[in-house]
Amino acid sequence: MKSVGLAASLGALLCAVGTPALAQEAAPTINSGDTAWILTATALVLFMTLPGLALFYGGLVRAKNYLSVLMKVFAIAALASLVWIVAGYSIAFGGDGLWWGGLSKAFSNVGTESVSGTIPENVFLAFQMTFAIITPALIVGAFVERVKFLPVMIFTAVWLLVVYAPVAHWIWGGGYLAQTFGTVDFAGGLVVHATAGVSALIYVFLLGPRKGFPTDLSVPHRPGLVMVGAAMLWVGWFGFNGGSQLAADGGAGMALLVTHVAASVATLVWIALEAMQSRKPTLVGAATGTIAGLATVTPAAGVLGPGGAILMGLAGGLVCYGAVNLFRVRMKIDDSLDVFAVHGVGGMLGILLLPFLSATVLGGTGEGVFVDQLLSLLIVVAWTAFATTIILLLLKVTLGLRVTEEQEYEGLDTSLHGESAYN
């Protein structure tokens, strides 16, 4: 009994001494597998922009404007990277405020020892940087063949700090929408596609249509390049959605799987719709359908199962096809490369369908509440439209947005950049 009492007393003493240490949370540790996957995903998402999006957009315009599109996408990638380093990352992920993350991590003050989840924070920063690169680059498709170069660069820098980074904080950085509505946006239906799509539409309204639109434009000039660019986007999207799991696990695998399934379904839907409408399914149409499926599944890739992905791809193909015909064909809105109709409509559609198609009966996780998703969508769209309008109006009255008629007729490759794609 005496020895038992002594052992019990010793055990109690050890527990008392060890309690403070045990109560503390274990220090975050880096998982090499997760880190390797996010490093790979980062490269894949950058590959989506350079060269994927550049070639996709470049092939869709006239030959005399091909290089101008590549130039804008290429320059935006470089500029967005610096803006993200200087302040964008800090605003999005630097703190726990409701509306912005502050400037505590300005100039990427994260250090080599800082950890985010199970990966180094500098890897997380780089991964998120590639999202900040592709989002303003998507907007390029709305204003091709008629916009000045410098205003695009200024718009990109300001827009990233005023629109993209705050919205990323509201949803992914634990800000207002995450805290108030528990918004589910796995890889950017709102943060990326809705903001880019709505901003593209505002840009089109303030810029006006291309000369000769809609009858005298012989586009696209290289359908083969469109397909190559779309294929690169399709492959890169595995990093975009699969990497958003921020771990090398079954969730990442499912996100990758449903991404591919939805893209495949939307591609076939677009082919079928073109065949029924004109009896001539096109390569450009098939590629556009792929992007529609990818954009639509993006916000829900982390919560869908294969069954939900099939339905998401079906909805994305049908609705985005209808949106292209509505906005560009019937309403004659010169969103030149259908940024709003494909990316904006697709991303917002995915946000709203998510609560239904993530049902467990379809293999999903059952996440998402429709009313919360809808309110989040309305808030993001309202802020994006307001802020984008202010930025563009200021640029329009100061630098001007549009090239001269002579420059537009000559083509932006030679009139703005002094180069020609084809000699």
C-alpha positions in Angstrom: 0.0 0.0 0.0 2.9 2.3 0.9 4.6 1.7 -2.5 1.3 2.2 -4.3 0.7 5.5 -2.5 4.2 6.6 -3.3 3.8 5.8 -7.0 0.4 7.6 -7.0 1.9 10.7 -5.5 4.8 10.6 -7.9 2.4 10.2 -10.8 0.3 13.1 -9.6 3.4 15.3 -9.3 4.5 14.4 -12.8 1.1 15.2 -14.2 1.0 18.5 -12.3 4.4 19.4 -13.7 3.6 18.2 -17.3 0.2 19.8 -17.5 1.2 23.2 -18.8 3.3 21.7 -21.6 0.5 19.3 -22.5 -2.0 22.1 -22.5 0.0 24.0 -25.1 -0.7 23.2 -28.7 1.9 21.2 -30.5 4.2 23.4 -32.6 3.3 23.1 -36.3 5.5 20.8 -38.2 6.3 20.7 -41.9 5.1 17.6 -43.9 7.5 16.9 -46.7 4.9 15.2 -48.8 2.4 18.1 -48.5 5.2 20.5 -49.3 6.3 18.7 -52.4 2.8 18.6 -53.7 2.1 22.3 -53.1 5.4 23.1 -54.8 4.3 21.1 -57.8 0.8 22.7 -57.7 2.4 26.1 -57.7 4.3 25.4 -60.9 1.1 24.0 -62.4 -1.0 27.1 -61.6 1.7 29.4 -63.0 1.8 27.1 -66.1 -1.9 27.9 -66.5 -1.1 31.6 -67.1 2.3 31.2 -68.7 1.9 29.9 -71.4 -1.6 28.4 -71.1 -3.9 31.4 -70.9 -1.6 33.5 -73.1 -1.9 31.0 -75.9 -5.6 30.3 -75.4 -6.4 34.0 -75.6 -3.8 34.8 -78.3 -5.2 32.2 -80.7 -8.7 33.7 -80.3 -7.8 37.2 -81.6 -6.8 38.5 -85.0 -3.3 38.0 -86.2 -2.4 41.7 -85.9 -3.2 41.6 -82.2 -1.7 38.3 -81.2 1.5 39.6 -79.7 -0.3 42.3 -77.8 -2.3 39.7 -75.9 0.8 37.7 -75.1 2.5 40.9 -73.9 -0.3 41.8 -71.6 -0.6 38.4 -70.0 3.2 38.1 -69.6 3.6 41.6 -68.1 0.6 41.1 -65.8 2.3 37.9 -64.5 5.4 39.8 -63.5 3.6 42.8 -62.1 1.1 40.8 -60.1 3.9 38.9 -58.5 5.5 42.0 -57.2 2.2 43.5 -56.0 1.6 40.2 -54.1 5.0 40.3 -52.5 4.8 44.0 -51.5 1.3 44.1 -50.0 -1.2 41.7 -51.6 -0.3 38.7 -49.5 -0.4 40.6 -46.3 -3.8 42.1 -47.1 -5.2 38.7 -47.9 -3.5 36.5 -45.2 -1.6 38.8 -42.9 -4.1 39.0 -40.0 -7.5 38.1 -38.6 -9.4 41.4 -39.2 -12.9 41.3 -40.7 -12.2 43.3 -43.8 -8.4 43.0 -44.5 -5.3 41.3 -43.1 -3.3 44.4 -42.5 0.3 45.1 -43.5 2.2 43.0 -40.9 3.5 40.8 -43.7 4.2 43.5 -46.2 7.2 42.7 -48.4 6.5 39.1 -47.6 7.8 39.3 -44.1 7.3 35.6 -43.3 10.8 34.2 -42.8 12.2 30.8 -43.7 11.0 29.2 -40.4 7.4 30.3 -40.6 4.9 27.5 -41.1 1.4 27.6 -42.6 -0.5 24.4 -41.8 1.9 21.6 -42.7 3.9 23.5 -45.3 6.4 26.4 -45.2 4.6 29.7 -45.3 6.8 30.9 -48.2 5.4 27.9 -50.2 1.9 28.9 -49.3 2.7 32.5 -50.3 4.0 31.4 -53.6 1.0 29.1 -54.3 -1.4 31.9 -53.6 0.7 34.3 -55.7 -0.1 32.2 -58.8 -3.8 32.7 -58.1 -3.2 36.5 -57.9 -1.4 36.2 -61.2 -4.0 34.4 -63.2 -7.1 36.4 -61.9 -6.3 39.8 -63.5 -4.8 38.0 -66.5 -8.3 36.4 -67.1 -9.7 40.0 -67.5 -7.5 40.5 -70.5 -9.9 38.5 -72.6 -12.6 41.1 -72.3 -10.7 44.1 -73.7 -8.3 42.6 -76.3 -7.6 44.4 -79.6 -8.6 47.9 -78.4 -7.0 48.8 -75.1 -3.9 50.8 -74.2 -1.0 49.0 -72.4 -0.2 51.3 -69.5 -3.7 51.7 -68.1 -3.9 47.9 -68.0 -0.8 47.7 -65.9 -2.0 50.4 -63.5 -5.5 48.8 -63.3 -3.9 45.4 -62.5 -1.9 46.8 -59.6 -4.7 48.7 -58.0 -7.3 46.1 -58.6 -5.3 43.4 -56.9 -5.0 45.5 -53.8 -8.5 46.9 -53.7 -10.6 44.0 -55.1 -8.7 40.6 -55.2 -6.7 40.7 -52.0 -9.6 41.9 -49.8 -12.1 39.3 -51.2 -9.4 36.6 -50.7 -9.2 37.7 -47.1 -13.0 37.7 -46.6 -13.2 34.1 -47.7 -9.8 32.4 -47.5 -8.2 34.5 -44.8 -10.8 34.1 -42.2 -12.5 37.5 -42.8 -16.1 38.7 -43.0 -17.7 36.2 -45.3 -15.9 33.2 -43.6 -16.9 34.3 -40.2 -20.5 35.5 -41.0 -21.6 33.0 -43.6 -19.1 30.2 -43.5 -18.7 30.7 -47.3 -17.5 27.6 -49.1 -15.3 28.5 -52.1 -12.7 25.8 -52.3 -10.5 27.1 -55.1 -11.9 30.4 -56.3 -15.4 30.5 -57.7 -15.9 33.9 -56.0 -12.3 34.9 -55.3 -11.0 34.3 -58.8 -13.8 33.7 -61.4 -16.6 36.0 -60.1 -14.2 38.9 -59.5 -12.5 38.5 -62.8 -15.8 38.0 -64.7 -17.6 41.0 -63.2 -14.6 43.2 -63.7 -14.4 42.1 -67.3 -18.0 43.1 -67.9 -17.5 46.6 -66.3 -14.4 47.0 -68.5 -16.4 46.2 -71.6 -19.1 48.7 -70.8 -16.7 51.5 -70.2 -14.5 50.7 -73.1 -17.0 50.0 -75.9 -17.0 47.4 -78.6 -14.3 46.8 -81.2 -14.6 48.5 -84.5 -16.7 46.3 -86.8 -18.2 44.3 -84.0 -20.1 42.0 -84.4 -19.9 41.5 -88.2 -16.5 42.4 -89.5 -14.2 40.5 -87.2 -12.4 37.5 -88.7 -11.5 35.7 -85.5 -10.0 33.4 -84.2 -6.8 33.4 -86.2 -5.2 30.2 -84.8 -7.8 27.7 -83.5 -4.9 25.2 -83.0 -3.3 27.5 -80.5 -6.6 27.9 -78.7 -6.7 24.1 -78.2 -3.1 24.0 -77.0 -3.7 26.8 -74.5 -6.9 25.1 -73.3 -5.1 21.8 -72.8 -2.4 23.5 -70.7 -5.1 25.1 -68.6 -6.8 21.8 -68.2 -3.6 20.2 -66.9 -2.7 23.2 -64.8 -6.1 23.1 -63.2 -5.1 19.9 -61.4 -2.7 22.1 -59.4 -5.3 24.9 -59.1 -8.0 22.7 -57.5 -6.0 19.8 -56.2 -3.4 22.1 -54.6 -6.1 24.0 -52.8 -6.5 21.1 -50.4 -3.0 22.2 -49.2 -2.1 18.6 -48.5 -1.2 15.5 -50.4 -4.1 13.4 -49.3 -7.4 11.8 -50.4 -9.1 15.2 -50.5 -6.5 16.5 -53.1 -7.0 13.3 -55.1 -10.8 13.7 -55.1 -10.5 17.4 -56.0 -8.3 16.4 -59.0 -10.7 13.7 -60.0 -13.9 15.7 -60.0 -12.1 18.6 -61.8 -11.3 16.3 -64.7 -14.8 14.7 -64.7 -16.6 18.1 -64.8 -14.3 19.4 -67.6 -14.9 16.3 -69.6 -18.6 16.5 -69.3 -18.8 20.2 -70.2 -16.5 19.7 -73.2 -18.9 17.0 -74.6 -22.0 19.2 -73.8 -20.5 22.1 -75.8 -19.7 19.9 -78.7 -23.3 18.5 -78.7 -24.9 21.9 -78.4 -22.8 23.3 -81.3 -23.7 20.2 -83.4 -27.4 20.7 -82.7 -27.2 24.5 -83.4 -25.0 24.6 -86.5 -24.3 20.9 -87.3 -20.6 21.8 -87.2 -19.0 21.3 -83.8 -15.8 23.4 -83.6 -12.4 22.9 -81.9 -12.7 26.4 -80.4 -16.1 25.5 -79.0 -14.9 22.3 -77.5 -12.0 24.2 -75.8 -14.4 26.8 -74.5 -16.6 24.1 -73.0 -13.6 22.7 -71.2 -12.9 26.0 -69.6 -16.6 26.4 -68.7 -16.5 23.1 -66.9 -13.3 23.9 -65.1 -14.5 27.3 -63.9 -17.8 25.9 -62.7 -16.3 23.0 -60.7 -13.6 25.2 -59.1 -15.5 26.4 -56.0 -16.9 23.0 -55.3 -13.9 20.7 -56.1 -13.2 20.0 -52.5 -16.7 19.0 -51.5 -18.0 17.1 -54.6 -18.0 13.4 -55.4 -17.9 12.0 -59.0 -21.7 12.0 -59.2 -21.9 15.7 -58.3 -19.0 16.5 -60.7 -20.9 15.0 -63.6 -23.9 17.2 -62.8 -21.7 20.2 -62.3 -20.0 19.7 -65.6 -23.4 19.3 -67.3 -24.8 22.5 -65.7 -21.6 24.4 -66.5 -21.7 23.4 -70.2 -25.3 24.2 -70.6 -25.5 27.5 -68.7 -22.2 29.0 -70.0 -23.1 28.1 -73.6 -26.4 29.9 -73.1 -24.6 32.8 -71.5 -22.2 33.2 -74.5 -25.1 33.3 -76.9 -27.1 35.7 -74.7 -24.3 38.3 -74.0 -22.2 38.3 -77.1 -24.6 37.0 -79.8 -28.0 38.4 -78.8 -27.2 41.4 -76.6 -24.1 42.2 -78.7 -21.9 42.9 -75.7 -18.3 42.8 -76.9 -16.8 40.8 -74.1 -14.4 39.7 -76.7 -13.3 36.3 -75.4 -16.4 35.6 -73.2 -14.7 36.2 -69.8 -17.9 37.0 -68.0 -20.0 34.4 -69.8 -17.6 31.5 -69.1 -15.5 32.5 -66.0 -17.9 34.8 -64.3 -21.1 32.8 -64.9 -19.3 29.5 -64.4 -17.8 30.5 -61.1 -21.0 31.9 -59.7 -23.0 28.9 -60.9 -20.6 26.6 -59.1 -21.0 28.6 -55.9 -24.8 28.4 -56.0 -25.0 24.7 -57.1 -22.4 23.6 -54.5 -24.9 23.1 -51.6 -27.0 20.8 -53.7 -24.4 18.8 -55.7 -22.2 18.2 -52.6 -24.8 15.9 -51.2 -23.5 12.7 -49.7 -25.8 10.7 -52.0 -23.7 12.0 -54.9 -20.5 11.2 -53.1 -19.9 14.6 -51.7 -19.3 16.0 -48.2 -22.7 17.7 -47.7 -21.2 21.1 -47.1 -22.6 24.5 -48.0 -25.8 26.4 -47.3 -27.6 28.0 -50.3 -28.7 31.2 -48.6 -25.2 31.8 -47.2 -23.6 31.1 -50.6 -26.0 33.5 -52.3 -25.5 36.3 -49.9 -21.7 35.9 -50.2 -22.0 36.0 -54.0 -24.1 39.2 -53.9 -21.6 40.9 -51.6 -18.6 40.0 -53.7 -20.3 41.0 -56.9 -21.4 44.3 -55.5 -18.0 45.3 -54.1 -16.2 44.1 -57.3 -18.5 46.1 -59.6 -18.3 49.2 -57.4 -14.5 49.2 -57.0 -13.7 48.3 -60.6 -16.0 51.0 -61.9 -14.2 53.6 -59.7 -10.7 52.5 -60.8 -11.6 52.4 -64.5 -13.4 55.8 -64.5 -10.3 57.4 -62.9 -8.1 55.8 -65.5 -10.5 56.8 -68.3 -10.5 60.5 -67.4 -6.7 60.6 -66.8 -4.8 58.3 -69.2 -7.7 57.1 -71.3 -8.4 53.4 -71.8 -8.7 53.0 -75.6 -6.2 53.2 -78.4 -6.9 55.5 -81.4 -8.9 54.3 -84.4 -5.7 54.3 -86.5 -3.9 52.1 -83.9 -6.8 49.7 -83.7 -7.0 49.4 -87.5 -3.3 48.9 -87.8 -3.3 46.3 -85.0 -1.8 46.6 -81.5 1.2 44.4 -82.3 2.8 47.0 -84.4 1.1 50.2 -83.2 1.9 49.6 -79.5 4.8 47.2 -79.5 6.6 47.6 -82.8 6.5 43.9 -83.5 4.7 41.5 -85.8 3.8 37.9 -85.1 3.9 36.8 -88.7 6.4 38.1 -91.3 
